[in-house]
Structure formats: structure tokens, C-alpha cells
């Protein structure tokens, strides 16, 4: 189920990101999204972001609500839903009571010890010589009882007892760590309540420019820039990619149609089919529709030029998250939390640095740099900063 409000929640309370990433059940994500929807009264991500950015008091209240949800989500926190008077995790943590001594092992141990002592007393007290066939049986009996006695001693005061003690100490340590985590979140919750009581101390979220009416319109605007950079049909023998039209190579078109294609078919490629290829191979895998306006263009164009995985890793480095080449909720939240203008600038600089590291920069560097600059200016216009884009 899509949860469009998670990026906004992470921007308000960054600590919640690591809990969302490990929430395999999806319960925490659902509660967070529902809380944002109730607080802002908006079902869409853009509308919710605008509502929070325009009202610092609303942002503070929502931060506190998210912290309460996180507190209730902690292991052994007592469960209850936020607002139901749930106690902090430390209030529910107690050491387990001591268990009574199990009667089975104690009874068997007592019998073994008693039998061993009785046999030893009898052997010492009565100086009796046994026949050879009986002496062998007596030796076996004494040896068996001796081994049993040694096992009893080892069980109660030997290595097994040490293992039990280690397990007990490990349990105590784990519970102590959980208590500490609960106290830290409780402290954060108290701080957030103070922030909510003083709206003037609450910093508003960074504002982003309003997006076009629909994701399709955003895609078409970005695609127009990419196609302008890619050009029309080219069949240069020196180009290892062979025949290319609108940036679509013969190999890419063959893979999309699931059969080998001819040069003439590349030449006759329609814009409509090229549009679907760009959507399927670049736009959708990189989740560009969920990136801020302008940032989507930069990532999309670089993905077309250098590969989706490289473009995503470059974006992740620019926003300061782990560069694994896969766009997830943490990457999206980090991208939305930054000012679009700054992110576009840092991404463009990193893109140029990548080109400069290539062996072909001396020959193709001017073209790569011109494309990067043209895309940067177009991205700034999409982000709503036309004055700086023209500078």
C-alpha cells in the first residue's frame, strides 16, 4: 500500500527513518501516514507538505505526535496506541522473578549422591574379598556411580552453572539497553512538548516549489529536455552504439521489443514508443516522479546518459545517505528535506566531477559540460528559481 506521507514524517522527525526501514510489518508506516493525514487534512504529499510548511504550530504538534507513535512502537513499551496514556518503556521493564528449584534434577542428584556414598562406606567399612567374577561387577558399579557423581557436581557448580549465569547476565544487559532507549525517546518527547508550547521556536520546513498538476506532465516536461539533448537519428560508424534515434540505441530498442531490430526500424522509431522506453528504463526505476521538481530532471537526464544505478548513487551521495543504487523512502525523504536549488547545484557539480574522471573527457568533455549546464538551468526553472537559472 503506498504511503505518500512518509517522506514528510522523516523530514519532521529524522530519527524515525531507521525504525521505518526495519518495520517489516508496515504497521509503523501506516500509523505515521495516518497521523500526518489527520493532522494536515490532506491526502496528497504535496498538499500535506504545504500545510505543514505554512503553519509552524502544526509542524510542532505533528512532530510531537510522531514521537509519541515512535515511543509506543519501541519493543516492550507496553503497546498502547498513542494518546491512550501509554507508559514509557522503562515503566514496563522488570527483572523476571526467581524460578523455584526444579524437583526432577534435584531428586535424581540426591539419589546419585546417596548411592555413591553408601557404596563407598560399605566398601571401606567391610574388608571383604570378592570372587573374581563378582569383583568385576563391583568395579563396574563403582565406576558408574563415580561418573554419575561427577556429572552431578558438574551440573550444579560446574560449566552448566556458568552458562546459566551468562544467559542471565545477557538478559539483564538487554533489558537495561531497552530501558535506556525508552528513556531517550521519553526525553525527546518531553523536548517536543516544550517546542509545541513555544511556536516561535519552531523552524518551518523548507519550502519546495509547487509541482505541475500531474505526474504525467512532469514526466513530459523532463522528457522534452532529455530529447532535446539526445537529438534525432544518428548512424555514425565510429559510435560503438550503432544506429541511434532520440537517444534510443538499436540494442535498447531490440530489448524493448524483445526481438532484433533493423537500422530502418530505429530510424522509424516513433516519439510515443521512445517515451514509453524512457519511462520503463529510466524514469520509473529511479522513482523520479517522487523526487522534488527540478531534481527529477537532473537525475533522469544523468541516468539516461550514464546509467540509472550511477545516477541514483550520485543523488544518494549528494543527500548524504548510503549509496546503494536503489531509491527508497530514506533517499526520497532526504531529497525532499533539502532545498531543491542547493540539491540541483550539488548534483550538477558531482556530475561534472564524474565526467572529468573519465578518459574521454579531453575529447567529449565540452559536450558533457554543456549538457550538464543546460539541464541544470532547466532544473532550476522547474524548481521555481528562474532568476538564478538565468544567472
Secondary structure, DSSP 8 states (H G I E B T S, - for coil): ---TTHHHHHHH-TTHHHHHHT-TTSHHHHHHHHHHHHHH--SSHHHHHHHHHH-HHHHHHHHHHHHHHHHHHSTTS----TTS----GGGG----------HHHHHHHHHHHHHHHHHHHHHHH------HHHHHHHHHHHHHHHHHHHHHHHHHHSHHHHHHHHHHHHHHHHHHHHHHHHHHHHHHHHHHHHHHH-GGG-----------SSHHHHHHHHHHHHHHHH-S-B--TT-TT-SEETTEEHHHHHHHHTS---HHHHHT--HHHHHHHHIIIIITTTTGGGS-TTHHHHHHHHHHHH-HHHHHHHHHHHHTS---S---HHHHHHHHHS-HHHHHHHHHHHHHHHHHTSTTHHHHHHHHHHHHHHHHHHHHHHTT-HHHHH-
